Amino acid sequence: MRILLLAGAAAAALAHPAFAQTQSEADTSAAARDDIIVVTGTRREGRTALDSLAPVDVISGVALDSVVSDELMDSLAVLNPAFSIQRLPMADGAIFIRPARLRTLSPDQTLVLVNGKRRHRAALLGSRGAQSTDMAALPAFAVSRVEVLRDGASAQYGSDAIAGVINVILDETVGLRAFAQASQYYEGDGEEYQIGAQLGFELGDGGFATATLEHVTAERTSRSRQRPDAIAFEQATGIQVADPVQNWGQPEREVVRFALNAAAPITDFVEGYSHATFTQGQGVSDFNWRNPAFTSAYRTSPLDPAYDLSAIFPAGFSPQFGSEDQDYEVVAGLRGDLDFGLSWDFSASRGRNEVDYFIYNTINASLGSQSPTSFNAGVLAQQETNFNLDFVYGWAVDAFAAPVNVAFGVEAREETYEIEAGDEASYAVGPLAVDGLPSGSNGFPGYSDRQAGSFSQDSYAGYVDLEAPVTDRLTLAAALRFEDFSEFGSTTDYKLSGRYELTEALAIRATTSTGFRAPTPGQLRSERTSQGLDSTTLNLVTSGRFSPVGPVADIINARATGPEITALDAETSQNYSLGLTYQHASGFTLTADLYQIDVEDRFSTLGSFTLTDAERAQLAALGVPGGESITRVSFFQNQFDTRTRGLDLVASYGFDLGEGAVTLTGAYNYNETEVTGEAASGVFNDVSRTVFEQGLPQHNAVLSADYALGRYSVNARARYYGEWTDTDDSANVIYQDFGAEIFVDLGLRVELNENFAMRVGAENIFDAYPDESRRQANRGLIYSRNAPYDTDGGKYYLRLEANF
């Protein structure tokens, strides 16, 4: 078996004469740790998760290593029930840069920090225009811990922190450690091989530099049935087709990730620091199979008698869609303390995410016999530059129990969105278009020279953040932030927090705040033409999404009736939370937090507007690629309001059992979102409203038990996902309700000696699968593409670790 072969190779690769450190497997919980100082949500030194004014989860690097996936956000989703992620097969770029949600809010309503510094967004505009950070670009092996602030924090950190903040803290360990891991699904596919190494050394007097490198290769998965129309085509023509003709599953991937974290004293009062990450990867996935019996690209034309697609793809074709992505970020700064107690921190950062799309095994039918069968479809890029100057001062107030922590600072940020055109053949409207043959690379028309461009936005901000220990039991905090954006104007946001200790063991805490998420240049200016498959007729449909301030919007606004397309404004929120913390002398801890998040002017895709022949002619006259065949257009707009309410519970308990130690942890999230208002034009019918409100489970929980005994440690974890709803293609049925699921993970770790350790186990050890989906079953789909969990069944793994 390949896994056993890799294990032997990995052992040889990790063999090294020196070793000095082992790690206990008991620290694998996602629960808040009462002994870890947190830096997220507070600018006061010495806060722990239990005495913080807002709920903060601390997830250790050891816990992240206990999850099989190589992608950081998958590990967070397994360990933290308030965090969710979907795979979305055959969803264009979203299969590679997947949306991750905190408290089920939009992926770009959670701010991501690395070492406390804002992380740049990805170039992909996903569902409803969401443009979020690609956390898969961060090497999980480089992470010391992740702090998840489950509270609105725009007044403290700026745009995007409506649902909360995820702060990734990079490792600064001195020494050498490495790992190799092999895994595959019970079905025998999805083989994944990971290898990584980290080297840390002292730098100067008290400084450090730690570098991490990861390499991952992963094969595709397929949970598909043969399409009924493929069976009928083979029976009618005698032409053998692949079985299945298209694969619903995870893409083929290869990725290299690198991270560097460093700090060193420059003088007695000044320290320099920096961190950098670089990721480069490639992935390929199937698109829908094109049936020669129905696909318009198989038409012939007297304008080009040499064109015969049946000679190129006699059994139909499934376009192979892929991306080459590159992501980097560099942060550098100076920090220090002045004689009178003022500490300062000046930093600058540059981050860029670039996605180069390609597609092959396809055709631009409008070019006829002159069309290639592979295309570069264009490049998307998001680039951000940040400058921050922050100060913290301990202001002694005689009436208070301790000095008031006064933090203030300024920020300047520039973000630029770029679109680079693909090959001309990928978007060209060829001579055969007049005979109804579709233009553009079939499946994913390339970005055209008209759509290409560079769009920028500047912003400037200033904030003040106060935290006052009024008495030994009462702490109050307030934050105020003003931010001005070149594209939509300014906003001022606040946050008020308080914590009161009822007893030494029991405390209550509460917050209220306003928040915002500014529209990005990509949302404001970018445009896109795409093709989809009508799941009923199996015909291709070409549609376009255009800028709300461009000439296509003017065409729609010229209609006598209908909604007006307007420029985007910021999404805004009002957040409330009320919670308690409890810590018993026996080691039992509990936090419980109620929350409500009201979000106004949320983004959505408004449309689709069905075009008339005259309007299509106007598009063609504007030079819109494929304008003559576009049937519908849409626009990003501020369209609806929501209210999200929920409860988070986190508990942990550690105790001795015999000669070993047991750690029990549990985390539960209840979350309910409802649409409370929408623009007069409407974006929700009854079906879409139900799916939006119930498309993710309202109940999620993670229970974990760890037992460590000498060289051995066992980790057992149960993940619970509640019921959820999707749409249904069945006759006379609108919805399909999916039942609750429980997945059980089990792992055993053995310290082979002081240098090496081995872990073996399985995730979803009982090979549980969710309900089969009726939607798009005629396209070979077995399990819903919108499932909030992995639908590929059980997965087993072997991991070797070394620490020197």
N, C-alpha and C positions, 0 to 999 in steps of 0.2 A: 504493500500500500504506500502511496506517495507520502502520506503523513509520517509513516514510520521512517521512510528514507530521509525525509527532511529533518526529522528529529535527530537522526544520527549525524547528518551534516551540520546541524545547528550545534550539537554538542562539541563537535570538532572545532567549529568556528568560535565558540565561546571559551575554549580551553585556554587558560592563562595561568601563569605560575603564582600570581599573587591574589589574595582575596582578604577583605577585612570586615565585611559588614553583612548582616542578614536583616530581613524585614519580617516583622510579625504580621501574620495574615488576619489578626484579630481586628485590625483597623480598616474595615471594609464597608462601614455603614454610610448611608447618605444623610444621616441625622445630624443635627447641629451638635457640635462638640463643645462641651463647657470649658475645655482647657485650652482652646485655640484662640489666639488674639485675631480678631477680624479687622479688616481695613476698609470694608465696603459699607457704605451707608453712614459712616461716621468719619470725622477727621480728628477725633480725639484718640490718643494712644491708649492702649490697654484694655479696650473693649473686647469682650468675648461674645460668642453667639447668644448666650443666655442673658447677658445684661445689656444687649443692644436694644435700641429704642424701636427697632423694626425687625421683622423676622429675617434671619440670615441663615441659610444652610451652608455648611462647610463639608465639601466632598474631597476626600484625600486622594492623592495620586495613587496610593495602594488600592483604594476602592475602584478607581478608574481602570487600573491594570487587571482587575478581576472580571471585567466585561470583555467578551471576545472581540467585539467590533474594533476596528482600527480608527474609527472616526469619533471625535470627542463628543459630538452632540448625541450619538447613539448611546454612549456610556451615561451621559447625563439623563437621558430619557429612561434608561433602565433603573437608575438609582434614585431619581427624584420624580415623584408622581405629579408634581405641578408642571412638569416640563414634558412636551410631547413632540414627536417628529413622525413624518410620513415618508414613504419611499416613492410613490407616484410614478410607476412605470409608464413609459411611452408618453411622458409629459414634457417633451422637448428638454430644455436646459434644466428644468426642475428635478430631473432624475439624477443630475450630477451635483447641483447646488440645492439641497433639499430644505424645505421650510421647517423651522423649529419654532415652537410656540411656548411661551410661559403663560400659565393660566388661560390658555386657549385664545389669547389675543393674537393680533397679527404678528408675523415673524419680525417685522421691523419696528414693533413697539416694545422691544426689549433691547436695551443698550448693552453692548459687549465691550468690556475693558480687558486689557492685558497689562498686568502689573499696575493697575489703576489708571492706565492711559487709554483713551478712546481708540477702538479698533475700527478700521475702515470697513465700508460696506462692500458687498460683492457686486458684480456688474449685472447680474441677472435681475430682471423685473419679473417677479413671480405672480402668483394668484392675486387678483385685485390690485396688481401693481406693486406688491410688497417688495422692497429692496432691503435685504437684511445682510448681516455679516455671515460669511461662510466660515463657520467654526471648524469645518472639516479640514481647513488649511492649517490648523494648529496641531502640531505633533503631540498626541496625548502622553507620550513617554517623557516629554519635557515638562509636564505639569506637576507642580508640587501640591497644589490644591485648587479647587474652584469654589468661590464664594458666590452664592445665589441670593441676592437681595430681592425678596418677594414683596416689593412695595414701590409705589411711584416715587421717582427720584429726579424728575426733570429740574427741580429747583436746585439740586445739588450738582447734577452732571450735564444737564442740557437736553437737547432733542433726543427722542427715541425711548426715554426711560419711563414710559407709561405703565407697562406691566411690571417692570423691575429692571435689575441690573445683574449681569453675569460677569464676574471679575475672575479672570484666569491668572493665577499666580505661577510664574515659571520657577522651576527648580534652581537652586543655587548650591547644590550639594557638591562637595569636593570629593573626588574619587572617580572610579571607572565602574560602570555597570552596563549590562547589555541583556538582550533577550532575543529569542527566536520563537515564533509561534506558527503552528499550522492548524487549520480548521477546515471542516466541510460539513455540509448538511447531510442528514440521514439519507436523503434522496440520491446522494452521490455526486452532487454538483456544487457550485459555489465555492470551490476550493480557494482558500485564501492563505497566503504566506506573508508573514510579517517578520521583519528583523530590525533591530534598532540598537543603538549604542549611545551612551552619554559619558562625556569626560568633563570633569570639573577640577579646577586647580586654584590655589591661592594666587591672588594678584595684589602685590604690594603688601602693606601692613594692614591686614584686616579686610582686604578686598577679595574678590573671587571672579572667576569666569567659568561658565558652564555651557558646553555645546552639546546638542542632541541631534542625531540623524536617524531617520526612519525610512524604510523602503517597504512598500506593500504591493503585492500583485493579487488580484482577485478575479476569478472566472465568473461567467454569467450563471444565473439561475433561471429556471423556467418552470412555472406552474401554470401550464397551458393545456388546452385540449385542441384538437383539430377543428378548424372552422368548418361549419356545415357547408358553406358555399365552396370551400376548397375540396371537400369530398365530392360535391356535385360536379364541380369542374373536372376533376380527375375521372369520374365515371362517364361524363359526357364526351370527353376528348381523348381519353386514354393517356394523357400526358401526366407523368408522375410528378407530384409536388412534394415538398418537404413536409414532414409531420412532426411537430406543428409547423405551419407556414410562418408563424410569428411567435416570439417568446415574450410572455409576460413575466417579468422578473427583474432582478438586479442586473446592472450593466457589467460588462468587463471593464476592469480598472487597473491602472498602474500609477503609483504616486510616490514621490520622494518628498520628504518634509525635513526641514532643518530649523533649529532654533538656537539662539545665543543669548545668554543672560549674563551681565557683567556689571560690576561696580568696584570702584577703588578710590581711596582717599587721594586728593590732590594736595591739600594743605591740612593743617590741624582743624580747620573749620569748614572745608569745602570737600564734597565728594562728587565724583563724576560717575555716571551710570548710563547704561544702554541696554536695550534688548532688540533683537532682530529675528524675524522669521522669514523663511523662503520655502515655497511649495511649488512643485511642478508635477502635473499629472495629465493623464489621458484616459478617456473612457469611451466606450462604444455600446450602443444598444439598438435593438430592433425598433422599427416603425411598423405600422399596419401593412399587411400584405395587400398588394394591388392585384385584384382578380382580373385577368384579361377579358372576361365576359362582361364586365361592368365598367372598367376604368377607361375614362375618355382618352387617356394617353395612348391607348391601343388603336385609336381611329387611324385611318389612312387619309391621305390628301393628294389630290392631283398636282398640287404645287410641288410635291417632293415624292415622286414615285419610289425613290430608293429607301424611303423611311418605312420600316416594318418592325415595330417593337416586338412582335411575336418571334422574330428571328433572334433578338437579343435576349429577351426574357420570356421564353415560350411557356414557362410554368408560373408566370406572374413574378412579382418581385416584392421583397420587403426591404425598403431603404434602410441602410445602416447609418445611424446618426451618431455623431460623436463630438467631443470637444477636447481641445488641448488647453489647459488652464495654467496660469502662472499667477502666483500671489506672493507679494513681499511687503514687509513693513520694517522700517528702521526708526527707533526712538532713541534719542540721546538727550541728556540733561545734566544739570548741575544742581546740587542742593546743599544746604548748610544751615548753620545757626549763627545768629548775631549775639553780641554780648548781653543785650537787654531782653533776651528770651524770645526773639522773633525768629522762627525758622522759615526758610524760603526754598522754592523749587522752581527752576526754569527748565522747560523742556520743549523740544521740537520733534515732530514726527512726519514721516512721509509713508503712505501706504498705497498700494495699487493692486487691484484684482483685474486680471485680463482673461477673457474667454474667447478662444478661437474655434469657431464651429466648422465642422466639415460633414459631408454626407456623400455616401457612395452607394453603388448598386441601385442607381436611380437614373432619371432622365429629365431633361427639359424638352418635353414633347414639342413645344412650339418651334424649336430649332430643327426638328426633324433629324435627318441623317447627319447633320453637323453637330449634334449635341454630344458632349462627353457623358460619361456615366459616373463620374466623381467630381465633386465641387468643393471648393473652399467657400463657405457661406458667409463669412464676415467675422469681424472681431468686435467685441464689446469690452469696454474698460471703465473702471471706476477708480479715480485717484483722489486722495485726500491729503491735505497738508494742515497740520495743527501746530499752533504755538500756545503754550500755557505758562503763566506766571502765577504761582500760588504762594500764599503766606498763611502761617498759623502762629497764633500768639496766645499765651496763657495769661489771662487778665485776672489779677487777684482782686476779689471783691470781698470785703470783710464780712458782709452779711451772708455769704454763701459758704457751703461746706468745703468747697474746693474752687480753684480758679476757673473762670469761665473760658471755655475754649473758643477763640475767635478765629475763624478761617475766612479768607477773602482772596479774590484773584480775578484775573482777566484771561480771556481766550480769544484767539483769532483762528478762523478755519476757512480753507478754500477747498471746495470739492468740484471735480470736473468729471463729466460723463462723456465718453467718446464712442463713436460708432465708425468702424472702418468697413468700407464696402467689400463684399466678396467678389469672387470671379464674376466677370460680366455675364458669363453663361448661366450663373446661378440665379440671376434675376431678370435676364433679358426676355423681352416679349418678341419671339421670333415670327417669321413669316407665316407659319402654319396656325397662328392664333386665330386668324380670320375664319378657319375651318373648325374652330372649337377645340383645338388641342391646347391643353393647359400650359401656361408659361411658368418659368422658374424651376429650380431643381425640385422635383416632385417629392413632397413631404415636408420640406423646409426651404422655401424660397430664400435666396440669399439677400442680405442687406444691400440695397442699391446705392449708387453714388448720390442719389437725391436724399436718401435717408442718412447718409454719412455726415459726420460733423462732430464738433466739440462744444459742449454746453457747460457753463460754469456758474457757481454761486458762491458768494462770500458771506461770512457771518462773523459777528463780533459779540462778545458776551462779557458781563461782569457779575460777580456773585458775592454774597456774604453769608456765612454759615455760623450760627452761634449754638453752643451747647453748654448749659449751665447746671451744675449740681447744686440746686437750691438748698437742699438739706441732705443728710446722709441717706434719706429714702427717696427723695423726689429729684428727678432730673428733667429739665425742659430743654427743648431745642427748637430753633427756627432757622429757616433758610430762605433767601430771596435771590432771584436771578433774573437779569434783563438780557435779552438776546435779540439782535437785529439781523435780518437776512435780506440780501440784496434783491431777491426775487419775490418775496411776499410781504415783507414788513417786519414788525417787531412783536415781541411777546414778553410779558413779565409773569413769573410764576413763583409760588411760595410753597413752603412746607412747614408744618407745625407738628412737633412730636413731644411725647411725654412718657415717663416711666415712673411708677410708684411701687415701692417695696412694702407690701402689706405685712410680711414677716420676712425673716431671713431666707426662707425657702420659696416664698410665693410673691410674685410681682405682677402688676398689670401694666400694659403699654398701649398707646394709641397714637395714630398719626392721621393727619388730613393734609392733602396737597393738591395742587393743580399740576398738570403736565401738558406736554405738546410733542408733536412729531412733525417736523418741517418737511414739505415736499422737496424731493431731490431734483437735481437738474435732469436726470434720466426720466423721471415721472413727468416733468414739465414739458420736455422738448422732444424726447425720442419717439420714433414711429416704427411700426412693424407690420409686415404682411405675413400671414400664415395660412396653412391648409389643414383641414381636419376631415375626418370621415364621418358622414352621417350614419349613425349606428342603425338606422332603419333601412335606408335605401342603399347604403354602402357606397354612395357617390361622394366624391371629393367636394368640399366647400371651401372657397377662398374668402378670407375675411381680412380686414385691416384694422389696426389700432393706431390712432393718429393723435398728434399733439392737440391739446385743448385750446391752444392759441395759434393754430396754423390755418392755412387756406382750406383744408378739408372741413375743419370746424365751421368755417364761414359758409361752406356749401350747405351744411345741415342747418345752420342758423338762418339761412335764407328761406327756409320753408315757412309757410304761412302758419302752421301749427306745430306743436311739439315743444320739447324742452330746449332751453338755451344752453349751449356749451360755454362754460366760463373757465377762467384761469383757476388753478388749484390754490387752496388756502391750507393752513396747517390744521391737522387733527388736534383736538384739545381734550383734556380729561380732568375729572375731579375724582380723587382717590380718598377712601376712608379705610382705616383698619383698627381693630380692637382685639387685643390678645392678652394672654397670660403666660407666664413661665413658672415652672415648678422644678425644684431640685431637692431631692431627699438625701440625707446623709448616707443612705445605703448605696447610692450611685444611680438611682432612678432619676431621669430627667424627662420633662414634658413641656412642650410649647403648643399652644392652641391660638390660632389667629383667624378672626372673621374679617372679610374684606368686601368692599364694593368699589367698582371702577366704572364710572360713567364716561363714555367717550363720545364726543360730538364730531360731526363732519368727517366721518371715516371715509377712506377712499374705496371706490369700487369702479368697475368697468361699466360705464353707461352705454347702453345699446342692447342688442345690436340694431343699428338703423339699416333697414333694408333699402337698397339703393334702386332708383329708377334708371332706365336706360339713359336718360339725359344726364343724370348725375354721374353715371359711370363714364360717360363721354367727357364730362368735366374733369374727372380724375385722370383719364388718359391724357387730356390736354395739359394737365399740370405735370405730366411726366411721372405719375405714380406707377411703379412697376406692377404689371398685371392689373392695372386699373380697369381695363376693359372687362375683366372677369370677376372682379370683386363684387360679391353679393351683399355683404354687410360691413359696416364700419362701426367702431366704438371708440370711446375716449375715457381716460381716467378723470373721475370727478369726485368731489366731496358729496356723498350721497346719503349717508344714513348715520343714525345714532344708536348706541348700544348701552346696556347695563349688564355688568358681570358681577355676580355675587358668589361667594364661596367660603370655604373653611379649610384651613391647613392644620393638620395634627402631626407632630413629630415627637417620638418617644424613644428612649434608649435605656438600657439597663445592663450593667456588667457585674458579674459575680464569679467567684471561684467554684469549680465543680471538680471534686477530687483533686488531682494534681494539675488540672488544666484550668483554663479560663474561658468563660462564656460571655459573649456580647450579643444581646438581643436588641434589635432596632425595628422600628416601624414608622412609616410615613403614609399619610392619607390626605388626599385632596378631593374636595367636593367643589364643583365649579359649574355655574349655570349662567348662560349668556342669553339675553333676549334683545331683539330689535325694538327700540323704543320710539323711533321716528325715522322718517325718510323723506327725501325731497319729493315734491309733488309729482315728478315724472315717474318715480318709483323704480326700484331695482329688484324688489322681491315680490314674486307671486307666492302663493301658499306653499308650493313645492320648495322653491329656493329658500324661503324663510325657514321652513322646517329643517332643511338640511344644514343651513347655516347655524341654527340654534342647537341642533342635536347631532351634528356631523362628527363630533368628538365625544368620548365618554364623559359623563358628568362625575363619575366616581372612579378614582384611581388609587391604588395602594401598593406599597412595597413592604414586605416583611422579610427580615433577614436574621439568620442565626449563625454565629461564628463560634467555633470551638478550637482552641489552640492547646496542644499538649506536646511539649518538647519540640521535636523536629517536625511535628505534624500539625496541620490545621485544616479544618473543613469549613466551607462556606456553603450554606443553603439559602436560597432566596426564592420567594414566591411573588410574582407580579400579577396584580389583579387589574383588569380593564373592564369598566362597566359597559352597559348597553349603549349603542349608538345607531344612527340612521343614515341611510344613503338613498338615492333615487333608484327607481326600478324601471326596466324596459318592458316588463311583462304586461300583457293585455289587461286593462281595467284595474291595474295596480299602480300606485304612485310611488309608494315608499317601500323600502325593505328595512326592517329592524334587525339588527345584529345583536346576538346575545352576549352576555358577559364572558370573558375568557380569563383563565388562570394559566400562567406559564411558570414552570418550576425550573430553577437553575441549581446545579450542584457542582462543586469543585473541591478537589483535594490537592493540597500543596505539601510537598515534602522537601525539607532542607537536606540535600544529599550530603553536604559537608559545609564547612564554613564559607565555601566559595560558590557553590552551585545549589540551585533549587529547581524543582520540577513541579508543574501544576498540570493536572489532567481533569477534565470534566466535560460538562455539556450544558448548553442553554436550551430551554424548552425540552428538558430531558425526557418527557413523556410524549414528545412528538405531537403536540396538540395543534390542531388547525381550526381556524374560525369557520363560521357558517359560509357555505358557498354563495357567491353573488349571482343574482339573476341579471343584473345590469351588464349589458354588453357580452352576454354569454355567446351571442352569435359571432363574436370576434375571438372566441377561444379563451376568454377570461374565466378563471375558476374562482379566484378570491378578489374581493373589491380592491381596486387600485387606490382607493382612498382610506384603506385601513390604517388605524393609528398605531399599528405594531407590525412586526415582521410576519409575513404570511408564508414563509418558506419551510416551516416545520423545525424539527430538532436539529441542533448543530453541536458537534463534539469537537474538542480541541486538545492540543498538547502544547505546553509552553515550557521552555527552558530559560532559566534566569541565572545571571552571574553578577556578582558584586565584588569589587576589588577596592 
